[in-house]
Amino acid sequence: MSDQIDQLLALKTWAVVGLSNNSERAAYGVAKILIQKGHTVIPVHPKAESVHGQKGYAKLSEVPVQIDVVDIFVNSELAGGVVNEAIEIGVKGVWLQLDVIDAAAISRAKDAGLLAVMNHCPAIEYKKRA
């Protein structure tokens, strides 16, 4: 798992699904850390808000640039659909956040050749590597 995490952290363009301007939500803080670590962060949320100065989009399919990693901050029941979208648009990896659990979705992502991590947080992983 550590190897997959390292490979994902090396990728630069991250779409964060579930990211809004609610600073109380974990996605907000994690996105800020990703930006501090040199990543381009693209907010994806039904409200399509701009967050941390980055233009937001309502759906992954609306993002006009190539996405490397889809970081998923939605309920586990919704994660599979997001993984399916990520596979469709040709990303390199998916990251299901802490407590976002969908083993079948991770299996589909791996079968499609994607890097896939579940139940981890990139902010915590960066702290472990500091």
N, C-alpha and C positions, 0 to 999 in steps of 0.2 A: 504493500500500500504506500509506503514512504516514497518509492520510486515514482509511482503515479502522481503523488502529491507534488514532488519536485518538478516533474515534467509539466504539470498544469501551472504551477507558480512561475515557470519560466516563460509562459505564453503571455502576450501583452494586452490583447483586446478582450475585455470581459464584458458581457452583458449580464447585468444583475436583475433578475426577474423578481419583482416584488419590491423594488426600490422606490421609495417615495420621499417626500420632504419631512416625514415624521421622524424627528431626531430621537424619539424614544424607541424606535424599532432597531433591531440588530443590523438589518441591512444597511441602514444609514451610516453607522459607525464602521462596518466592515468595508463599505465602498470607499469611505474616506481613507482607510488604511491602504487599500489597494492602490488608490491614486498616489498616496505618499510613497508607495513602493515602486512607482513608475508605470503602473498599468493605465491604460485608457479604459474608463468605466462608462458604460452606456446603460442608463436607467430604462428598464422595461416594466411598465405598470399600466393598468387600464386608464389611469388619469393622464399618462404621458407627460408627467411633470419633468421640468429640468431640475436636476439635483446636483449639488456640488459643481455648478456651472456647466454641467453636461446635458445636452438636449436629450429629452426622454421620448420614448416611443411606446405605443399601446401594445404592440406585439413584436415578437422576434422577427417575423417576416417583413416588418416595416423598416428595420434597421438597414441603412444604405451602404454600410461597410461590412467587410468580412469580420465575423466574430470568431475568436479563438476558443473562448470558454464561456459557457452559460452557467452562471452561479444562481442556484435556485433557492429562493426564500419564499416558498409558498407552502401551504398545507400538503402533507404527504399525499392526500387524495388527488391533488391537482398536479403533482410532480410528474407523473407519467405522461400527461399531455404535453407538458413543457419539454420533456426529454424527446418526445416524438417530433416536436417542432424543431428542436435543436438538430436532430438527425437529418430532418428534411432540408434544412438550410446549409448543412455541410460544415458544422463546427468541428473543432479538434477534440473538445472535451466538455464534459458536464460535471458540475460540482453540486451535490445535494448537501445543503447546510445541516448543522446539528439538528437532530430530531426530525429531519425530512427523510423518511424511510420509504423506499420503493425498490425492493430487490429486483422485481421484474423489469422495471425501467432501466436499472443499472445493467442488467443482463442484455437488454435490447441495445443499449448504447455500446457496450463492449462488442456485441455481435456485429454492430455496424462499424467497428474499427475505432471507436472513440475512446479516449482516456476517460475514466469514470471514477469518481470518489463520492462516497455517501457517509453522512453523519460525521462530518468534520467541518472545521471552519478555517478559511485561509488566514484570518487574523491570528488565530491561535497557532497555526502552523508556522507563520512567520516569526512569532515570538519564540517558538521552540528552536528556530534556526538562527536566532540572533546571537 
